Amino acid sequence: YDSEPNLQALTKRRPSTLLSRDAQVFPVLNNELSSPYEMSSVPIERQENMKALSQHMNEKSKAENAQPSVDANLLNRCTESQTPGVVAGSFGSLSVPLYRPDADINYQRVAISGEEVSGVPLEDLRSASEEVIKALRIREKYMLRAGMQFPVTVKKFLNGEFGIEERKVPLSRASFDHMGDERETERVYNDIVGYHPPEEMLEKRPFDCEIPGSAGFHVSSSKGIVEVRTTKDGPILSDLKHLFTPFDEFVADFLYLLTMIMNGPLKSFCHRRLCYLHSKFQLHILLNDLREMTEQKSVPHRDFYNIRKVDTHVHAASSMNQKHLLRFVKKKVRTEGDRVVCAVDNRHMTLNEVFKGLGVTPYDLSVDTLDVHADRNTFHRFDKFNSKYNPIGQSILRDIFMKTDNYINGEFFAEILKEVMADLAESKYQHAEFRLSIYGRRRDEWDRLAEWAIKNEVHSHHVRWLVQIPRLYDIYQSKNTFRNFQEMIDNIFIPLFEVTNDPTSHPQLHRFLRFVVGLDSVDDESKTEQFQIDGRTVTADQWVDSENPPYAYYLYYMYANLATLNRFRRCAASTPSA
């Protein structure tokens, strides 16, 4: 406003005033100089939810005015749950449930009446119920000892607590009188419905974190289970005692469950019960499909495409689709064909030489020639499923493009994984748990994996890591890699306990474990087992047989060590592993 004409033009545009009956002045602003639109101070999602809540309250108020009669049960509820200072039975004392119960939704229902609705004789029903309840009690015992939470609903049913009251939030009439006030409406709305705010700006270098000092404990292994002691000859930490079931008790529980599996009446009951529940659900779909669809569509600002979707079983080596892998391989042959990528019989080979030795040119490559798609022929065929990880059926290409520990230190694998992660980040609402493998052959495998991830910056806030452990003890034992089974267990778990006790001993692993969410045992479950565990089964330090231990044997030592590790990491304020 450096000129006098501009100043005069500005002073002429003074806001006019309007006198009300009570002589209150309400300025009417002229927005000619301002923007023709208004920026909201709250997210669109919250605005839409507040509008939906306001509309719901208005409709509810109209319905109450149209129906002056009051249900006696509703009055009793209002009388029982009074808000201080609010008259009982009034609208202000109503309790609004956080979640709508099924009875509030106008669904068509089918009731099965009569005695012995299970379809089996009463004696078989009583026996089968006792067996199922005992199995659930066993599961509860193992979960509670390991520090996990047993499902609340199942626990209430087992304890006979069927009268579960709804969670309610008392709202007074004054709350609805402020629906026009934005701040008050937000406060009331947040008390009723859970709000999921947008993601905060996350750190750009997530692997950078502070490395704490040593806790000063001593880590050792005994009979296949890692122990944490105050000193080398001192006692085990009191917080780490009795976290897992002793091996003898585990064997007894396992044999009991095997006996349950072979129980004929129990199998008949479970089969009939599952068929009944499945048919009942199908009938519910036929009767209430449209109503459920209407309920889903009534949720504001939410549909299938903008809800969080998490894939919890994705092998990192197969996370890309076959077209993506084909495009990546062709690009690397074209741009880095002269790079040395492997050594065969002490002879270094470039990428072009590898393809020349295979008799394939980049021009010949196609989705069909790669043959990495797991089709229906791989169902129940673990051998064919594994072969799909070898492009063109050649394991050398898998070593070059899909391994973290190879001649080029997993650089190609890291690059294609980052492309997949970029696609997940672009979609915004898709998340995944990528699986990497630890074999237990050497003690430094965890450090190598962590160094690969941090050096290549393989990370995304849409991805977490799950480490799987193949059950290949018999293969390594045939090559004289181990003296006993305990050495394999120690190679897997000792580094995890050491980094928890002293993060400075494995700094890269400490950073990497912040994004590891679990461990899993994998192999071909269809293979027959030569042994079954029983009361005569030896412990891990005495297992020197060349045969592979049974599946349950693997799981016990993983369970016992994970239970101890998770409690130790919680005590050390580190991220536990599932």
Secondary structure, DSSP 4 states (H G I P E B T S, - for coil): --SHHHHHHHHH-PPEEEE-TT--EEEE---SSS-SS---SS-HHHHHHHHHHHHHHHHHHHHHHH-----HHHHHHHHHSPPTTS-TTSGGGPEEESS--GGGS--------SS-TTSS-HHHHHHHHHHHHHHHHHHHHHHHHTTPPPPHHHHHHHTT---PPPPEEE--HHHHHTTTSHHHHHHHHHHHS---PPPPPPPS-TT----------EEEEETTEEEEESSSSSPBPGGGSS-S--HHHHHHHHHHHHHHHT-HHHHHHHHHHHHHHHHHHHHHHHHHHHHHHHHHHTSTT--GGGS-EEEEEEEGGGSS-HHHHHHHHHHHHHHSTTSEEEEETTEEEEHHHHHHHHT--GGG--HHHH-----GGGTT-HHHHHHTTSGGG-HHHHHHHS-SSSTTTTHHHHHHHHHHHHHHHHHSSEEEEEEEE--SSSTTHHHHHHHHHHHTT---TTEEEEEEEE--HHHHHHTT--SSHHHHHHHHHHHHHHHHH-GGGSHHHHHHGGGEEEEEEES-TTS--S----TT---GGG---SSPPPHHHHHHHHHHHHHHHHHHHHHTT-----
